[in-house]
Amino acid sequence: MNFVTGSTGLVGGYLILELLRRNEDVRALKRSSSSLDVIERIFKAYEPEHWKDYLEKIEWVDGDVLDYYSLEEAMTGVKDVYHSAGFVSYQPKDKPKIYSINQKGTENMVHAAMAQNVRKFCYVSSIAALGAPKKELDYHTEEDFFQTGESNTTYGFSKYYGEQEVWRAAEEGLKMVIVNPSVILGFGDHTKGSTKLFTKVNDGLKFYTPGATGFVDVRDVVNTMIALTQSEVSNARFILNGANASFKEVFEMIAKTFGKEPPKIEAKPWMGEIYWRLEAVKSFFTGQQALVTKETARAGQHISKYSNQKVCETLNYEFYPLHETIDHIASLLKKELD
Ligand SMILES: NC(=O)c1ccc[n+]([C@@H]2O[C@H](COP(=O)([O-])OP(=O)(O)OC[C@H]3O[C@@H](n4cnc5c(N)ncnc54)[C@H](OP(=O)(O)O)[C@@H]3O)[C@@H](O)[C@H]2O)c1
């Protein structure tokens, strides 16, 4: 039996479908408040004829990563655990929630996994846990660990502390793998997360930031997670990154596949600095989420590159080319964005 958290999100939805296609049993954690919209969208897109049959194969359990006992009970009889529940946010007001879900939630997960003697634990961390950008030509590798005091994000800290909980459990005997995906691209909720990049470009985004980062297809994320978890490899972390590209290049690829104009105006650092401040004031008075925060404005200017050599060599794996990922997602999204 496989136990999956984050089942109602982008990674969880693709992961469960892939496990079910391989005839694996899946028990999935959801909150009583969770919506099944994203997982249903994914199942309908990839299994239009059989999506209901696949959905019915899931054994759902209600719980919360902040409720230890719900986790211990949910992991009874489980072999492998995939912990992808997390909270991705760069909003300053979300700081306590970011830490509690990503750090405390992960601590609860590893304790429950050890109490239930599971075979292997796969933790979905992030490249944000690898630390601040390096010099322009240097690639981040699995050897990079956070230096406190660097210009890192709250979210990055929380994923790093989550990893520390998993490493601590490994010292106490839990067999684990940690994956550090870059920006994950997939057919998720087009109103949030990385899938929103597609909606923005389709709507005629005017500005791009000069930064660059890593991008990875969600299908590669779940394939490598399963392969690593089912392999003999343990107590190691792996960067999951399909390609390093500038935001400009990615926006141009998305615009091309939608037949739209790409954003043409480069947002200079000073524009970002003014914009996030204006957004903070607006958010304070209206209570609405800021579109750009100090952290996202600055991250958009950085150039970071990530090496995928370790996972490619360990699994003999090849990632989807970035243009193929973008064409694939756009073809699924076109129907709803037109
Ligand atoms: N998306 C990216 O680009 C990216 C990149 C690198 C790493 N990651 C990491 O990958 C993981 C999955 O990301 P994603 O993009 O799939 O996120 P997502 O679409 O936002 O989904 C998050 C999932 O976590 C669940 N969750 C949140 N708080 C929970 C709690 N207290 N108890 C139980 N479940 C809870 C959510 O449940 P509800 O439906 O109830 O909210 C949802 O199923 C996260 O750990 C994230 O940090 C993401």
The ligand as a Gaussian input file, in Angstrom:
#p B3LYP/6-31G(d) Opt

LIG

0 1
 N        4.566000      23.663000      -7.598000
 C        5.879000      23.849000      -7.688000
 O        6.382000      24.523000      -8.613000
 C        6.793000      23.189000      -6.667000
 C        8.174000      23.231000      -6.892000
 C        9.020000      22.575000      -5.991000
 C        8.495000      21.914000      -4.895000
 N        7.153000      21.910000      -4.689000
 C        6.637000      21.166000      -3.533000
 O        5.859000      20.111000      -4.056000
 C        4.809000      19.777000      -3.171000
 C        3.507000      19.721000      -3.928000
 O        3.316000      20.973000      -4.570000
 P        2.022000      21.241000      -5.463000
 O        2.424000      22.194000      -6.524000
 O        1.388000      19.950000      -5.825000
 O        1.124000      22.030000      -4.398000
 P       -0.442000      22.324000      -4.440000
 O       -1.009000      22.065000      -5.785000
 O       -0.598000      23.689000      -3.826000
 O       -1.034000      21.225000      -3.419000
 C       -0.720000      21.272000      -2.069000
 C       -1.323000      20.042000      -1.421000
 O       -0.949000      20.005000      -0.029000
 C       -2.151000      19.791000       0.734000
 N       -2.042000      20.369000       2.075000
 C       -1.725000      21.639000       2.420000
 N       -1.779000      21.783000       3.743000
 C       -2.127000      20.580000       4.270000
 C       -2.349000      20.093000       5.579000
 N       -2.233000      20.893000       6.646000
 N       -2.694000      18.787000       5.750000
 C       -2.831000      17.968000       4.679000
 N       -2.652000      18.378000       3.401000
 C       -2.304000      19.669000       3.208000
 C       -3.224000      20.501000      -0.073000
 O       -4.502000      20.078000       0.389000
 P       -5.821000      21.021000       0.206000
 O       -6.377000      20.647000      -1.143000
 O       -6.693000      20.622000       1.347000
 O       -5.366000      22.444000       0.271000
 C       -2.868000      20.020000      -1.467000
 O       -3.300000      18.695000      -1.656000
 C        4.831000      20.827000      -2.049000
 O        5.426000      20.251000      -0.923000
 C        5.706000      21.932000      -2.612000
 O        6.409000      22.590000      -1.577000
 C        6.274000      22.518000      -5.542000

